Amino acid sequence: MGRTSDARVKILSAAQSLIGLRGYSALGVAEICKAAGVPKGSFYYFFESKEALALAVIDEHWTGQQRTWERILSADTDSGADADPLDRLRRLFEETEAGQLAGQEGCGSVSGCLFGNLTLEMSNQTESVRARLQEIFEAQVEMVDAVIAEALARQEVTVTDTREAARSVVAQLEGQVLFAKLYNNTRHLGSLWTNCLALLGGRATGEATVREATVGEVTVGG
Amino acid sequence: MGRTSDARVKILSAAQSLIGLRGYSALGVAEICKAAGVPKGSFYYFFESKEALALAVIDEHWTGQQRTWERILSADTDSGADADPLDRLRRLFEETEAGQLAGQEGCGSVSGCLFGNLTLEMSNQTESVRARLQEIFEAQVEMVDAVIAEALARQEVTVTDTREAARSVVAQLEGQVLFAKLYNNTRHLGSLWTNCLALLGGRATGEATVREATVGEVTVGG
């Protein structure tokens, strides 16, 4: 049983890498099993179908990312540092950029956001995947919404609808990650923070300063 | 020769629809020819490979879209109306929303942006496609950049780097179109205009008003 569980993990891990590099449709079960180093027969022991594997890859990736986002964005941080809500948002972008850069250093290519990639590739074909991705993006928007609401209570932003503002921030993130993938270059992600402040009518560093900085500088690392 | 040219157009048209619905990798040449109503043998008379077809679909789509963007964004409009640069940008978002809605009414699904879809699906696999998509996005950013520069000269926006600002506007567009596809709902595109103004530090309707409206309202049709 130890060995079979290990095979499931290997299949998931290989599938996640391959989907990140080449998308879902381009992959076959045989190729995934070969990359995982497990016999093809094992696949259907663990996964009913390739679609079931895609859902498992999505869930696995979200489990890790959700933990990261909660650690960064939660007000109840163990470290006690970065209690300021806008500082937490800024860290989310910095860690996103660092994560994409680390991925590029690992495999040579910026792989982008797994959820964004699969949204554009699969959501019109596979309703189960669309539904799961909707839940994940809603959860992301909700987490960002909560931080914006905190910032609003502190009068650090001027939005009137925190939910829509959060959606726009996540949309900007997805759009810039798309460019990072297209150019295989993470430097575009450096503008996320100033863009976020602009979208929120933020005044973390003083209204005038923020306005000047808005989309005006691309500094790697935020 | 009339018939063969017709076959090429049919293949391109069928391929564009199918790629919009299901992506590139999921499609086979046989399926494309069947949808086009042409014998499979015709395919390789017109296209060296499936990759060559993808490039032709991209070029065909861009030829049309470039003409539309130029018509909307150019200062030398025949109609003479909407000479104000920010009004032209607003019209770009309105027509994008209308186009996605018309597509949804036609086939039941919001198909999103062909270039964004193929960027996330193909750019790490096929360098020729990545290069072509880079050129297209650069051209889009350049067109938006020119309009922002005009608005800046009229002191209607406050950005310091019009190129980066243009890239952020196109990134926001791609991110919101991703959500429109995910939810099969174009209403998210209604926030593009207020978000664009926020990103540009725009004051088309007065600084205070714009700040209040920033990402605060989603009005279909901009």
Interface residues (C-beta under 8 A of the other chain):
Chain A: L21 R22 G23 Y24 S25 A26 S109 V110 S111 G112 G116 N117 T119 L120 E121 M122 S123 N124 Q125 R130 L133 Q134 F137 T158 V159 T160 D161 E164 A165 R167 S168 V170 A171 Q172 L173 E174 G175 Q176 L178 F179 K181 L182 Y183 N184 H188 S191 N195 A198 L199 L200 G201 R211 E212 A213 T214 V215 G216 E217 V218
Chain B: L21 R22 G23 Y24 S25 A26 S109 V110 S111 G112 G116 N117 T119 L120 E121 M122 S123 N124 Q125 R130 L133 Q134 F137 T158 V159 T160 D161 E164 A165 R167 S168 V170 A171 Q172 L173 E174 G175 Q176 L178 F179 K181 L182 Y183 N184 H188 S191 N195 A198 L199 L200 G201 R211 E212 A213 T214 V215 G216 E217 V218
